[in-house]
Amino acid sequence: ALCESVETAALSRKINNANVLAMGGMIVTPYLAKKMVKAFMETEFSYGLAEADPYFLQSAYKTVQDLEPKITQYNVKKNNIE
């Protein structure tokens, strides 16, 4: 799991049961890296978390698909792109 904070390191274990922790050497300080590794190693996978509702995910995906052309059109007009 690619993480940038102690919280994301812990959640990657708790929610995704990740077994690899990756972090950017130019972003994460050695002090923060140690805290992230500690949180990652001490967090256990949380069995039984509710999975995302597939209907919600499909609806959210459709909303994004509907918005993309509008955002593109707005950016084209705003930046005078032809």
Phi and psi in radians as a Rosetta constraint file:
Dihedral C 1 N 2 CA 2 C 2 CIRCULARHARMONIC -1.474 0.35
Dihedral N 2 CA 2 C 2 N 3 CIRCULARHARMONIC 2.061 0.35
Dihedral C 2 N 3 CA 3 C 3 CIRCULARHARMONIC -2.237 0.35
Dihedral N 3 CA 3 C 3 N 4 CIRCULARHARMONIC 2.690 0.35
Dihedral C 3 N 4 CA 4 C 4 CIRCULARHARMONIC -2.229 0.35
Dihedral N 4 CA 4 C 4 N 5 CIRCULARHARMONIC 0.030 0.35
Dihedral C 4 N 5 CA 5 C 5 CIRCULARHARMONIC -2.643 0.35
Dihedral N 5 CA 5 C 5 N 6 CIRCULARHARMONIC 2.899 0.35
Dihedral C 5 N 6 CA 6 C 6 CIRCULARHARMONIC -1.076 0.35
Dihedral N 6 CA 6 C 6 N 7 CIRCULARHARMONIC -0.718 0.35
Dihedral C 6 N 7 CA 7 C 7 CIRCULARHARMONIC -1.098 0.35
Dihedral N 7 CA 7 C 7 N 8 CIRCULARHARMONIC -0.804 0.35
Dihedral C 7 N 8 CA 8 C 8 CIRCULARHARMONIC -1.190 0.35
Dihedral N 8 CA 8 C 8 N 9 CIRCULARHARMONIC -0.556 0.35
Dihedral C 8 N 9 CA 9 C 9 CIRCULARHARMONIC -1.115 0.35
Dihedral N 9 CA 9 C 9 N 10 CIRCULARHARMONIC -0.816 0.35
Dihedral C 9 N 10 CA 10 C 10 CIRCULARHARMONIC -1.145 0.35
Dihedral N 10 CA 10 C 10 N 11 CIRCULARHARMONIC -0.759 0.35
Dihedral C 10 N 11 CA 11 C 11 CIRCULARHARMONIC -1.173 0.35
Dihedral N 11 CA 11 C 11 N 12 CIRCULARHARMONIC -0.546 0.35
Dihedral C 11 N 12 CA 12 C 12 CIRCULARHARMONIC -1.108 0.35
Dihedral N 12 CA 12 C 12 N 13 CIRCULARHARMONIC -0.570 0.35
Dihedral C 12 N 13 CA 13 C 13 CIRCULARHARMONIC -1.350 0.35
Dihedral N 13 CA 13 C 13 N 14 CIRCULARHARMONIC -0.834 0.35
Dihedral C 13 N 14 CA 14 C 14 CIRCULARHARMONIC -1.122 0.35
Dihedral N 14 CA 14 C 14 N 15 CIRCULARHARMONIC -0.774 0.35
Dihedral C 14 N 15 CA 15 C 15 CIRCULARHARMONIC -1.620 0.35
Dihedral N 15 CA 15 C 15 N 16 CIRCULARHARMONIC -0.783 0.35
Dihedral C 15 N 16 CA 16 C 16 CIRCULARHARMONIC -1.731 0.35
Dihedral N 16 CA 16 C 16 N 17 CIRCULARHARMONIC -0.122 0.35
Dihedral C 16 N 17 CA 17 C 17 CIRCULARHARMONIC 0.971 0.35
Dihedral N 17 CA 17 C 17 N 18 CIRCULARHARMONIC 0.693 0.35
Dihedral C 17 N 18 CA 18 C 18 CIRCULARHARMONIC -1.108 0.35
Dihedral N 18 CA 18 C 18 N 19 CIRCULARHARMONIC 2.535 0.35
Dihedral C 18 N 19 CA 19 C 19 CIRCULARHARMONIC -2.044 0.35
Dihedral N 19 CA 19 C 19 N 20 CIRCULARHARMONIC 0.064 0.35
Dihedral C 19 N 20 CA 20 C 20 CIRCULARHARMONIC -2.321 0.35
Dihedral N 20 CA 20 C 20 N 21 CIRCULARHARMONIC 2.317 0.35
Dihedral C 20 N 21 CA 21 C 21 CIRCULARHARMONIC -1.947 0.35
Dihedral N 21 CA 21 C 21 N 22 CIRCULARHARMONIC 2.150 0.35
Dihedral C 21 N 22 CA 22 C 22 CIRCULARHARMONIC -2.090 0.35
Dihedral N 22 CA 22 C 22 N 23 CIRCULARHARMONIC 2.510 0.35
Dihedral C 22 N 23 CA 23 C 23 CIRCULARHARMONIC -2.594 0.35
Dihedral N 23 CA 23 C 23 N 24 CIRCULARHARMONIC 2.632 0.35
Dihedral C 23 N 24 CA 24 C 24 CIRCULARHARMONIC -1.390 0.35
Dihedral N 24 CA 24 C 24 N 25 CIRCULARHARMONIC 2.187 0.35
Dihedral C 24 N 25 CA 25 C 25 CIRCULARHARMONIC -1.161 0.35
Dihedral N 25 CA 25 C 25 N 26 CIRCULARHARMONIC -0.393 0.35
Dihedral C 25 N 26 CA 26 C 26 CIRCULARHARMONIC -1.585 0.35
Dihedral N 26 CA 26 C 26 N 27 CIRCULARHARMONIC -0.146 0.35
Dihedral C 26 N 27 CA 27 C 27 CIRCULARHARMONIC -1.913 0.35
Dihedral N 27 CA 27 C 27 N 28 CIRCULARHARMONIC -0.706 0.35
Dihedral C 27 N 28 CA 28 C 28 CIRCULARHARMONIC -1.724 0.35
Dihedral N 28 CA 28 C 28 N 29 CIRCULARHARMONIC 2.185 0.35
Dihedral C 28 N 29 CA 29 C 29 CIRCULARHARMONIC -1.303 0.35
Dihedral N 29 CA 29 C 29 N 30 CIRCULARHARMONIC 2.761 0.35
Dihedral C 29 N 30 CA 30 C 30 CIRCULARHARMONIC -0.994 0.35
Dihedral N 30 CA 30 C 30 N 31 CIRCULARHARMONIC -0.686 0.35
Dihedral C 30 N 31 CA 31 C 31 CIRCULARHARMONIC -1.076 0.35
Dihedral N 31 CA 31 C 31 N 32 CIRCULARHARMONIC -0.841 0.35
Dihedral C 31 N 32 CA 32 C 32 CIRCULARHARMONIC -1.140 0.35
Dihedral N 32 CA 32 C 32 N 33 CIRCULARHARMONIC -0.674 0.35
Dihedral C 32 N 33 CA 33 C 33 CIRCULARHARMONIC -1.025 0.35
Dihedral N 33 CA 33 C 33 N 34 CIRCULARHARMONIC -0.741 0.35
Dihedral C 33 N 34 CA 34 C 34 CIRCULARHARMONIC -1.112 0.35
Dihedral N 34 CA 34 C 34 N 35 CIRCULARHARMONIC -0.716 0.35
Dihedral C 34 N 35 CA 35 C 35 CIRCULARHARMONIC -1.148 0.35
Dihedral N 35 CA 35 C 35 N 36 CIRCULARHARMONIC -0.677 0.35
Dihedral C 35 N 36 CA 36 C 36 CIRCULARHARMONIC -1.134 0.35
Dihedral N 36 CA 36 C 36 N 37 CIRCULARHARMONIC -0.784 0.35
Dihedral C 36 N 37 CA 37 C 37 CIRCULARHARMONIC -1.078 0.35
Dihedral N 37 CA 37 C 37 N 38 CIRCULARHARMONIC -0.753 0.35
Dihedral C 37 N 38 CA 38 C 38 CIRCULARHARMONIC -1.042 0.35
Dihedral N 38 CA 38 C 38 N 39 CIRCULARHARMONIC -0.838 0.35
Dihedral C 38 N 39 CA 39 C 39 CIRCULARHARMONIC -1.092 0.35
Dihedral N 39 CA 39 C 39 N 40 CIRCULARHARMONIC -0.736 0.35
Dihedral C 39 N 40 CA 40 C 40 CIRCULARHARMONIC -1.077 0.35
Dihedral N 40 CA 40 C 40 N 41 CIRCULARHARMONIC -0.827 0.35
Dihedral C 40 N 41 CA 41 C 41 CIRCULARHARMONIC -1.252 0.35
Dihedral N 41 CA 41 C 41 N 42 CIRCULARHARMONIC -0.507 0.35
Dihedral C 41 N 42 CA 42 C 42 CIRCULARHARMONIC -1.573 0.35
Dihedral N 42 CA 42 C 42 N 43 CIRCULARHARMONIC -0.128 0.35
Dihedral C 42 N 43 CA 43 C 43 CIRCULARHARMONIC -1.637 0.35
Dihedral N 43 CA 43 C 43 N 44 CIRCULARHARMONIC 2.348 0.35
Dihedral C 43 N 44 CA 44 C 44 CIRCULARHARMONIC -1.795 0.35
Dihedral N 44 CA 44 C 44 N 45 CIRCULARHARMONIC 2.705 0.35
Dihedral C 44 N 45 CA 45 C 45 CIRCULARHARMONIC -1.130 0.35
Dihedral N 45 CA 45 C 45 N 46 CIRCULARHARMONIC 2.388 0.35
Dihedral C 45 N 46 CA 46 C 46 CIRCULARHARMONIC -1.745 0.35
Dihedral N 46 CA 46 C 46 N 47 CIRCULARHARMONIC 1.641 0.35
Dihedral C 46 N 47 CA 47 C 47 CIRCULARHARMONIC -1.135 0.35
Dihedral N 47 CA 47 C 47 N 48 CIRCULARHARMONIC 2.537 0.35
Dihedral C 47 N 48 CA 48 C 48 CIRCULARHARMONIC 1.578 0.35
Dihedral N 48 CA 48 C 48 N 49 CIRCULARHARMONIC 0.090 0.35
Dihedral C 48 N 49 CA 49 C 49 CIRCULARHARMONIC -1.144 0.35
Dihedral N 49 CA 49 C 49 N 50 CIRCULARHARMONIC 2.455 0.35
Dihedral C 49 N 50 CA 50 C 50 CIRCULARHARMONIC -1.148 0.35
Dihedral N 50 CA 50 C 50 N 51 CIRCULARHARMONIC 2.358 0.35
Dihedral C 50 N 51 CA 51 C 51 CIRCULARHARMONIC -1.350 0.35
Dihedral N 51 CA 51 C 51 N 52 CIRCULARHARMONIC 2.719 0.35
Dihedral C 51 N 52 CA 52 C 52 CIRCULARHARMONIC -1.120 0.35
Dihedral N 52 CA 52 C 52 N 53 CIRCULARHARMONIC 2.447 0.35
Dihedral C 52 N 53 CA 53 C 53 CIRCULARHARMONIC -1.166 0.35
Dihedral N 53 CA 53 C 53 N 54 CIRCULARHARMONIC 2.103 0.35
Dihedral C 53 N 54 CA 54 C 54 CIRCULARHARMONIC -1.068 0.35
Dihedral N 54 CA 54 C 54 N 55 CIRCULARHARMONIC -0.542 0.35
Dihedral C 54 N 55 CA 55 C 55 CIRCULARHARMONIC -1.200 0.35
Dihedral N 55 CA 55 C 55 N 56 CIRCULARHARMONIC -0.670 0.35
Dihedral C 55 N 56 CA 56 C 56 CIRCULARHARMONIC -1.103 0.35
Dihedral N 56 CA 56 C 56 N 57 CIRCULARHARMONIC -0.781 0.35
Dihedral C 56 N 57 CA 57 C 57 CIRCULARHARMONIC -1.104 0.35
Dihedral N 57 CA 57 C 57 N 58 CIRCULARHARMONIC -0.728 0.35
Dihedral C 57 N 58 CA 58 C 58 CIRCULARHARMONIC -1.131 0.35
Dihedral N 58 CA 58 C 58 N 59 CIRCULARHARMONIC -0.708 0.35
Dihedral C 58 N 59 CA 59 C 59 CIRCULARHARMONIC -1.140 0.35
Dihedral N 59 CA 59 C 59 N 60 CIRCULARHARMONIC -0.758 0.35
Dihedral C 59 N 60 CA 60 C 60 CIRCULARHARMONIC -1.115 0.35
Dihedral N 60 CA 60 C 60 N 61 CIRCULARHARMONIC -0.714 0.35
Dihedral C 60 N 61 CA 61 C 61 CIRCULARHARMONIC -1.101 0.35
Dihedral N 61 CA 61 C 61 N 62 CIRCULARHARMONIC -0.739 0.35
Dihedral C 61 N 62 CA 62 C 62 CIRCULARHARMONIC -1.096 0.35
Dihedral N 62 CA 62 C 62 N 63 CIRCULARHARMONIC -0.708 0.35
Dihedral C 62 N 63 CA 63 C 63 CIRCULARHARMONIC -1.059 0.35
Dihedral N 63 CA 63 C 63 N 64 CIRCULARHARMONIC -0.766 0.35
Dihedral C 63 N 64 CA 64 C 64 CIRCULARHARMONIC -1.119 0.35
Dihedral N 64 CA 64 C 64 N 65 CIRCULARHARMONIC -0.750 0.35
Dihedral C 64 N 65 CA 65 C 65 CIRCULARHARMONIC -1.044 0.35
Dihedral N 65 CA 65 C 65 N 66 CIRCULARHARMONIC -0.694 0.35
Dihedral C 65 N 66 CA 66 C 66 CIRCULARHARMONIC -1.206 0.35
Dihedral N 66 CA 66 C 66 N 67 CIRCULARHARMONIC -0.575 0.35
Dihedral C 66 N 67 CA 67 C 67 CIRCULARHARMONIC -1.391 0.35
Dihedral N 67 CA 67 C 67 N 68 CIRCULARHARMONIC -0.515 0.35
Dihedral C 67 N 68 CA 68 C 68 CIRCULARHARMONIC -0.954 0.35
Dihedral N 68 CA 68 C 68 N 69 CIRCULARHARMONIC -0.847 0.35
Dihedral C 68 N 69 CA 69 C 69 CIRCULARHARMONIC -1.091 0.35
Dihedral N 69 CA 69 C 69 N 70 CIRCULARHARMONIC -0.633 0.35
Dihedral C 69 N 70 CA 70 C 70 CIRCULARHARMONIC -1.160 0.35
Dihedral N 70 CA 70 C 70 N 71 CIRCULARHARMONIC -0.719 0.35
Dihedral C 70 N 71 CA 71 C 71 CIRCULARHARMONIC -1.157 0.35
Dihedral N 71 CA 71 C 71 N 72 CIRCULARHARMONIC -0.743 0.35
Dihedral C 71 N 72 CA 72 C 72 CIRCULARHARMONIC -1.074 0.35
Dihedral N 72 CA 72 C 72 N 73 CIRCULARHARMONIC -0.795 0.35
Dihedral C 72 N 73 CA 73 C 73 CIRCULARHARMONIC -1.066 0.35
Dihedral N 73 CA 73 C 73 N 74 CIRCULARHARMONIC -0.741 0.35
Dihedral C 73 N 74 CA 74 C 74 CIRCULARHARMONIC -1.072 0.35
Dihedral N 74 CA 74 C 74 N 75 CIRCULARHARMONIC -0.801 0.35
Dihedral C 74 N 75 CA 75 C 75 CIRCULARHARMONIC -1.146 0.35
Dihedral N 75 CA 75 C 75 N 76 CIRCULARHARMONIC -0.646 0.35
Dihedral C 75 N 76 CA 76 C 76 CIRCULARHARMONIC -1.099 0.35
Dihedral N 76 CA 76 C 76 N 77 CIRCULARHARMONIC -0.822 0.35
Dihedral C 76 N 77 CA 77 C 77 CIRCULARHARMONIC -1.128 0.35
Dihedral N 77 CA 77 C 77 N 78 CIRCULARHARMONIC -0.783 0.35
Dihedral C 77 N 78 CA 78 C 78 CIRCULARHARMONIC -1.103 0.35
Dihedral N 78 CA 78 C 78 N 79 CIRCULARHARMONIC -0.664 0.35
Dihedral C 78 N 79 CA 79 C 79 CIRCULARHARMONIC -1.780 0.35
Dihedral N 79 CA 79 C 79 N 80 CIRCULARHARMONIC 0.175 0.35
Dihedral C 79 N 80 CA 80 C 80 CIRCULARHARMONIC 0.915 0.35
Dihedral N 80 CA 80 C 80 N 81 CIRCULARHARMONIC 0.808 0.35
Dihedral C 80 N 81 CA 81 C 81 CIRCULARHARMONIC -1.642 0.35
Dihedral N 81 CA 81 C 81 N 82 CIRCULARHARMONIC 2.362 0.35
